[in-house]
Amino acid sequence: MKDTKLIIIAAVSIDGVIGIDNDIPWKVPEDFKHFRNTTIGNALIVGQNTFKTLPPKAFEDRQYFVINNEMLSKQSFSNKIYRFNDINTALHVIFDEHFDKDKVYVAGGAMVYNTLIDYCDEAIITWINNEYPEGNKKFPIINLFTNFEIILNDQEWQMSKSGIEYRIVHYKRTGQKKQI
């Protein structure tokens, strides 16, 4: 098996919210730019709902592994978009010795984060300095704080052009990760 790094990349409010239904409740253009610059040229794992909300620019120079819990008549591979009906099959493809990426970003949504955080080596979290009590899509922050440590946090809270405070923090796994 190849030693590909799985890295979570997420924007998370300080109360753990990543979404309300299938929408992100904030707009932070600086985070979108960071996401683009970080993930370009790499592969991403996303759930079907997250995949449907991606803007056209998100498809430039990236491979997508889309997890769809609905039964697919067959696995689908087209235009750098690979569809699977379970995460384990996608992981076996990613960790195959013939897979040509060293990093794969786990980019949501809630089900994908909750399932894959135990397999991840690192996490890049854009913290949103706001609470969203109506948020119904949550990030597994307890797991993050329990199994990862901060390795880069040289940024104070920044004010986005949209008026929302944010900061980007990099984490590295400290405990054992699950094996495929």
Secondary structure, 3 states (H helix, E strand, C coil): CCCCEEEEEEEEECCCEEEECCECCCCCHHHHHHHHHHHCCCEEEEEHHHHHHCCHHHHCCCEEEEECCCCCCCCEEECCEEEECCHHHHHHHHCCCCCCCCEEEECCCHHHHHHHHHHCCEEEEEEECCCCCCCCEECCHHHHHHHEEEEECCCCCEECCCCCEEEEEEEEECCCCCCC
